Amino acid sequence: MSTGFQAEVRLANDVFASWINPKSLYFQRCIPDVKTVGTHAIQPISKLSKAMQPLKEPLLTLVGNEDRSALDARKLNFVQHQVVQSMPNFIQALKQAGLSSLSLNQLDERDPFNNVLNRYSGLFRTLFLGGRKNTIDREFAVANRFVEFCFEQKTFPLLQKILADDATRPVARFLYTGIWKNLAGQGWKYWHQDTLKRLHAAYQAGKTINYIAGGSDVYQLLIHGIYNIKVIDPQLTNAQDNYYADQWKWLLKGKGAANGEGDEMHFTALGKACVAKRAETKKGKTFKVVLDGGDEVRHTSAQVVWHVFEEGVRKGTLTFDRRLATQEDFEAGKNEELLMSFNELYFIALPEDQGGWPINPHAFGKDFNMHIKQLRKPVTKKVVENISWVDENNLAFLRLGTAVK
């Protein structure tokens, strides 16, 4: 007997339209690592914003020209070179230029938060962007080095010293602003090419990529030839639509009693014609979620399975596991790799009593290793614990993530 249902065929270019359109606010870039962030135009010092005026003297000391009327391109290039070659030397230069200052710290603590944020984001733009357009690769490179300096075990003690001294806390504010703005505030939608390369190698080795809190963010994985993917995310209706694909609801549920079994999504990966075909949907239990504003919603968990074919040959499985992540999800099996976005990484590090997720990073295994969408290197257990330490000790200037739960 006919059910009257006909499977749908959609193009990935339509399903993920906003992420593909360069004119969209949600356009996804895949950004390579930049080995140098030099070459900088001379910028008149008069262009400093009001919020940045307290940083005028440190800035001129660090990169001003001889008559202190403008920024010196040669000095700027040298400072930018230090970020790539030696972050400790860069930090020392900031201190010596006057960013280590009790009076500046006191001003930061008195000023409205947005003034302080604008002060240090302005310093970041002045040192590294210089009014240029299309500088995202440069921003990513600098923010990656900031993360590594702040939280990798070798240099984390230097951050602890910076945070422990009131005079040097402006340096920490500068570092945190650069990280937040470029990896979460603006960079939440971008991918680091090095991460995609590592994940493709893992897929080629027969592993499944467990993308925790990944929503419907699978487009870049698929077109880069990564076909064994399990996304663990509740994907809440009307809660975070801007972070999901244009047609994310269709990815989770098609028409008819079988929820669209047989639906196809067509795309091209590595120059080859590919099809993801909806294979089955398994419904689970009802779960409760408390949204940012305090509203409580209930959803039914489900596993939606798509089989992925490359030129007619089945190459992998894409599964949307529609539920909240658990502590056990952070224990990768032998044939699994973990993936997360930087924004969500922060909320597993943030203590639960401060708005973080009910995940304990201190309970991760000693061999914990997670790929981060925006970072050129995976993070270890110690890196996550070090991010957590700052918030546990109430030393953070701002949250490194932009959304909770």
Residue pairs with C-beta under 8 A, 6 or more apart in sequence:
3 256
3 257
3 258
4 256
5 255
5 256
5 257
5 258
7 254
7 260
7 261
7 262
7 263
7 264
7 278
8 250
8 254
8 255
8 260
8 263
8 264
9 263
9 264
9 265
9 266
10 247
10 250
10 263
10 264
10 265
10 266
11 265
11 266
11 267
12 219
12 222
12 223
12 265
12 266
12 267
13 20
13 267
14 246
14 247
15 219
15 245
15 246
15 247
15 250
15 251
15 265
16 219
16 245
16 246
16 247
17 24
17 246
18 24
18 25
18 26
18 27
18 245
18 246
19 26
19 27
19 28
19 189
19 219
19 245
20 27
20 28
20 219
21 27
26 189
26 242
27 189
28 189
28 190
28 191
28 219
28 220
29 136
29 189
29 190
29 191
30 190
30 191
30 192
30 193
30 196
30 220
31 136
31 137
31 140
31 190
31 191
31 192
31 193
32 137
32 193
32 194
33 141
33 144
33 192
33 193
33 194
33 376
34 84
34 137
34 138
34 140
34 141
35 84
35 141
36 80
36 81
36 84
37 80
37 81
37 83
37 84
37 128
37 138
37 141
37 142
38 76
38 77
38 80
38 81
39 73
39 77
40 71
40 73
40 76
40 77
40 80
40 130
41 73
41 130
41 131
41 132
42 65
42 70
42 71
42 72
42 73
43 70
43 71
43 126
43 130
43 131
44 69
44 70
44 71
45 56
45 59
45 60
45 64
45 68
45 69
45 70
45 71
48 55
48 56
48 59
48 122
48 126
49 118
49 122
51 115
51 116
51 118
51 119
51 122
52 59
52 118
52 119
52 122
52 123
52 126
54 104
54 107
54 119
55 99
55 104
55 119
55 122
55 123
57 98
58 94
58 97
58 98
58 99
58 101
58 104
59 71
59 97
59 123
59 126
60 68
61 96
61 97
61 98
62 75
62 79
62 93
62 94
62 97
62 98
63 71
63 72
63 75
63 76
63 79
63 127
64 70
64 71
64 72
64 75
65 71
65 72
65 75
66 72
71 126
71 130
76 127
76 130
79 90
79 93
79 127
80 127
80 128
82 89
82 90
82 93
83 90
83 128
83 141
83 142
83 145
84 141
84 145
87 145
87 146
87 148
87 149
87 155
88 149
88 155
88 158
91 149
91 158
91 162
91 171
94 100
94 171
94 174
95 168
95 171
98 104
99 168
99 170
99 171
99 174
100 165
100 167
100 168
100 170
100 171
101 167
101 170
102 166
102 167
104 170
105 166
105 167
105 169
105 170
108 116
108 119
108 169
108 170
108 173
111 119
113 398
116 173
116 397
117 177
117 398
120 170
120 173
120 174
120 177
120 178
121 177
121 178
121 181
123 174
124 142
124 174
124 177
124 178
124 181
125 131
128 135
128 138
128 139
128 142
129 135
129 138
129 139
132 138
136 187
136 190
139 182
139 186
139 187
140 182
140 183
140 187
140 190
140 192
140 374
142 178
142 182
143 178
143 179
143 181
143 182
143 183
143 187
143 374
144 192
144 374
144 375
144 376
144 377
146 175
146 178
146 179
147 179
147 183
147 375
148 155
148 377
149 155
149 158
149 159
149 175
150 156
150 159
150 175
150 176
150 179
150 386
151 159
151 379
151 383
151 386
151 387
152 382
152 383
152 386
153 380
153 382
153 383
153 386
156 382
156 386
159 172
159 175
159 386
159 390
160 389
161 168
162 168
162 169
162 171
162 172
163 169
163 172
163 390
163 393
163 395
169 397
172 395
172 397
173 397
176 396
176 397
176 398
176 400
177 397
177 398
179 400
180 398
180 399
180 400
180 402
183 342
183 343
183 374
183 375
183 400
184 342
184 343
184 346
184 400
184 401
184 402
185 402
187 342
187 374
188 243
188 341
188 342
188 343
188 374
188 402
190 373
190 374
191 220
191 373
191 374
192 372
192 373
192 374
192 375
192 376
194 376
194 377
195 339
195 371
195 372
195 373
195 374
195 375
195 376
196 220
196 221
196 224
196 226
198 371
198 378
199 209
199 221
199 224
199 226
199 337
199 339
199 371
200 224
200 225
200 226
202 209
202 337
203 209
203 225
203 226
203 227
203 228
203 316
206 335
207 228
207 335
207 336
207 337
208 228
208 229
208 230
208 317
208 335
208 336
208 337
209 221
209 226
209 228
209 229
209 230
209 336
209 337
209 339
209 371
210 230
210 232
210 329
210 332
210 336
210 337
210 338
210 339
211 217
211 218
211 221
211 229
211 230
211 231
211 232
211 233
211 339
211 340
212 232
212 233
212 325
212 329
212 330
212 338
212 339
212 340
212 344
213 232
213 233
213 325
213 340
213 341
213 344
214 231
214 232
214 233
214 339
214 340
214 341
215 231
215 233
215 235
215 240
215 243
215 244
215 245
215 248
216 231
216 235
216 244
216 245
216 248
216 251
216 252
216 320
217 231
217 243
217 244
217 245
217 341
217 373
218 229
218 231
218 318
219 245
221 229
222 229
222 267
222 269
222 274
222 276
222 308
222 318
223 267
223 268
223 269
223 270
224 269
224 270
225 269
225 270
225 310
226 316
227 308
227 310
227 315
227 316
227 317
227 318
228 316
228 317
228 318
229 316
229 317
229 318
229 319
230 319
230 321
231 318
231 319
231 320
231 321
232 321
232 323
232 325
232 329
233 320
233 321
233 322
233 325
234 287
234 289
234 299
234 301
234 322
234 323
234 324
235 244
235 248
235 252
235 320
235 322
236 289
236 291
236 297
236 299
237 249
237 297
237 299
239 289
239 291
239 297
240 403
241 248
243 403
245 251
250 260
250 263
251 265
251 304
251 320
252 302
252 304
252 320
252 322
253 259
253 260
253 281
253 304
254 260
254 261
254 263
254 278
258 281
259 278
259 281
259 304
260 278
260 281
261 278
261 279
261 280
261 281
262 277
262 278
263 277
263 278
264 275
264 276
264 277
264 278
265 275
265 276
265 277
265 306
266 273
266 274
266 275
267 274
267 275
267 276
268 274
269 310
272 310
272 311
273 310
273 311
274 308
274 309
274 310
274 311
274 315
275 308
275 309
276 306
276 307
276 308
276 309
276 318
277 306
277 307
277 308
277 309
278 304
278 305
278 306
279 305
279 306
279 307
279 317
280 304
280 305
281 302
281 303
281 304
281 305
282 302
282 303
282 305
283 300
283 301
283 302
284 300
284 301
284 302
284 303
284 323
285 300
285 301
286 298
286 299
286 300
286 301
287 298
287 299
287 300
287 301
287 323
287 324
288 296
288 297
288 298
289 296
289 297
289 298
289 299
289 324
289 405
290 296
290 405
291 297
291 405
292 403
292 404
292 405
299 322
301 321
301 322
301 323
302 320
302 322
303 319
303 320
303 321
303 322
304 319
304 320
304 322
305 317
305 318
305 319
306 317
306 318
306 319
307 314
307 316
307 317
307 318
308 314
308 315
308 316
308 317
308 318
309 315
325 357
325 359
327 358
327 359
327 360
327 363
330 338
330 348
330 359
330 364
330 368
330 370
331 364
331 365
332 338
332 368
332 369
337 369
337 371
338 369
338 370
338 371
339 370
339 371
339 372
339 373
340 348
340 370
340 371
340 372
340 373
341 372
341 373
341 374
342 372
342 373
342 374
342 375
342 400
342 401
343 401
343 402
343 403
344 401
345 370
345 372
345 379
345 384
345 387
345 401
346 387
346 399
346 400
346 401
347 355
347 356
347 357
347 401
347 403
347 404
347 405
348 356
348 357
348 359
348 361
348 384
349 356
349 361
349 384
349 385
349 387
349 388
349 391
350 356
350 357
350 388
350 391
350 399
350 401
351 388
351 391
351 392
352 358
354 391
355 404
355 405
356 391
356 404
357 405
361 381
361 384
361 385
361 388
362 385
362 388
364 381
364 384
365 381
366 381
368 380
368 381
368 384
369 378
369 379
369 380
370 378
370 379
370 384
371 378
372 378
372 379
387 400
390 396
